[in-house]
């Protein structure tokens, strides 16, 4: 009888320890996603200023600027990491299009406000990449823990499921062009 109670107590403690480790990883993943979300919002907030600055010099390139605004809107409405990943790739591509467009306008390239926006976007991209790496590392750890025995038993009972990665097809696709001073 005592042996049975001792085994039940050990099993309970074991289950609690596994559940707590899963809960910790789940919270870390949520916090890491919040960090990415903050950086994405910072980028989304800069896009209208970038469009307005370029629009003053490249007004007849209206379709390029409108596509950036549309991509920003889709990115802001993307639900979750997987959808956000695709929407953010499209937005980054459109922003690169603005920078390519700006190369045809030397007076725009020389504007201090344009250069400041370009630098700010570059810094934000660095922050997004760092936050993405951290988030994906935490998600990897959580998903690994959920998939491994015996943690998968506790995860199944607690209904803890795997998280989506925030991935990119190619880091080079997200890179902001270098600022030429």
C-alpha positions in Angstrom: 0.0 0.0 0.0 2.8 2.4 0.9 4.6 1.5 -2.2 1.6 2.2 -4.3 1.1 5.6 -2.6 4.8 6.4 -3.1 4.6 5.5 -6.8 1.4 7.6 -7.3 3.1 10.6 -5.6 6.2 10.2 -7.8 4.0 10.0 -10.9 2.2 13.1 -9.8 5.4 15.0 -9.2 6.8 13.9 -12.5 3.6 15.0 -14.3 3.7 18.4 -12.6 7.4 18.9 -13.5 6.7 18.1 -17.2 3.6 20.3 -17.3 5.5 23.2 -15.7 8.2 22.9 -18.3 5.7 22.9 -21.1 3.9 25.9 -19.6 7.2 27.8 -19.3 8.0 27.1 -23.0 4.5 28.1 -24.0 4.8 31.4 -22.1 8.2 32.0 -23.6 6.9 31.4 -27.1 4.0 33.9 -26.4 6.4 36.5 -25.1 8.8 35.9 -28.1 5.9 36.4 -30.5 4.9 39.6 -28.8 8.5 40.9 -29.3 8.2 40.1 -33.0 4.8 41.7 -33.1 6.3 44.9 -31.6 9.0 45.1 -34.2 6.6 44.4 -37.1 4.4 47.2 -35.8 7.3 49.6 -35.7 8.0 48.7 -39.4 4.3 49.0 -40.3 4.3 52.5 -38.7 7.3 53.7 -40.8 5.8 52.6 -44.1 3.3 55.5 -44.5 6.2 58.0 -43.9 8.3 56.2 -46.5 5.5 56.2 -49.0 4.7 59.9 -48.4 8.4 60.8 -48.8 8.8 58.9 -52.0 5.4 60.1 -53.3 6.5 63.7 -53.3 9.4 62.9 -55.7 8.0 60.0 -57.7 4.4 60.8 -57.9 3.8 59.2 -61.2 4.9 55.8 -59.8 1.5 55.6 -58.0 0.9 51.9 -58.6 4.2 51.0 -56.8 3.3 53.1 -53.8 -0.3 51.7 -53.7 1.0 48.1 -53.8 3.2 48.9 -50.7 0.2 50.3 -48.9 -1.9 47.2 -49.8 0.9 44.8 -48.7 1.2 46.7 -45.4 -2.5 46.3 -44.8 -2.4 42.6 -45.5 0.7 42.2 -43.2 -1.1 44.1 -40.4 -4.1 41.8 -40.6 -2.2 38.5 -40.8 -3.3 36.1 -38.1 -0.5 34.1 -36.5 3.1 33.4 -37.5 2.6 31.3 -40.6 0.3 33.9 -42.2 2.4 36.8 -41.0 5.5 35.2 -42.5 4.0 35.3 -46.0 2.5 38.7 -45.7 5.7 40.1 -44.3 7.7 38.6 -47.1 5.4 40.4 -49.6 5.7 43.7 -47.7 9.5 43.4 -47.6 9.5 42.8 -51.3 7.3 45.9 -51.9 9.6 48.0 -49.7 12.6 46.9 -51.7 10.7 48.0 -54.7 10.4 51.5 -53.2 14.1 51.6 -52.6 14.8 50.5 -56.1 12.4 53.1 -57.4 14.1 55.8 -55.3 17.5 55.0 -57.1 16.0 56.7 -60.2 15.6 59.9 -58.3 18.9 61.4 -57.1 17.3 64.3 -55.3 15.3 61.7 -53.2 18.4 59.7 -52.5 20.0 62.9 -51.1 17.1 63.8 -48.8 17.9 63.5 -45.1 14.4 62.3 -44.2 14.5 59.5 -46.8 18.0 58.4 -45.6 16.7 58.4 -42.0 13.7 56.3 -42.9 16.0 53.9 -44.8 18.3 53.6 -41.7 15.4 53.1 -39.4 13.9 50.3 -41.5 17.3 48.6 -41.6 17.6 48.7 -37.8 14.1 47.4 -37.4 14.9 44.5 -39.9 17.8 43.6 -37.6 15.6 43.6 -34.6 13.0 41.5 -36.4 15.6 38.9 -37.4 16.9 38.7 -33.9 13.4 38.3 -32.4 12.5 35.8 -35.1 15.5 33.7 -34.3 14.7 33.7 -30.6 11.0 32.9 -31.2 11.8 30.0 -33.5 14.3 28.6 -31.0 11.7 28.7 -28.3 9.1 27.1 -30.6 11.6 24.5 -31.6 12.2 23.6 -27.9 8.4 23.5 -27.2 7.6 21.4 -30.3 10.4 19.0 -29.5 9.2 18.6 -25.9 5.7 18.0 -27.1 6.9 15.4 -29.5 9.1 13.5 -27.1 8.0 10.7 -24.8 7.0 11.0 -22.0 6.3 14.7 -22.3 3.9 14.0 -25.2 1.6 12.2 -22.8 1.3 15.2 -20.5 1.1 17.6 -23.5 -1.8 15.5 -24.8 -3.6 15.5 -21.5 -3.0 19.3 -21.0 -3.9 20.0 -24.7 -0.7 21.7 -25.4 -0.1 21.7 -29.1 2.8 22.7 -31.3 3.3 26.3 -32.4 4.0 27.6 -35.8 7.4 28.9 -36.8 7.8 32.4 -38.1 9.9 31.5 -41.1 11.2 33.1 -44.2 12.0 31.6 -47.5 15.3 33.4 -47.7 16.9 35.9 -45.3 18.2 37.8 -48.3 14.6 38.4 -49.4 14.0 40.4 -46.2 17.2 42.4 -46.1 16.8 46.1 -46.5 19.1 47.6 -49.1 22.2 49.1 -47.8 22.2 52.9 -47.2 24.6 54.6 -49.5 25.9 57.8 -47.9 
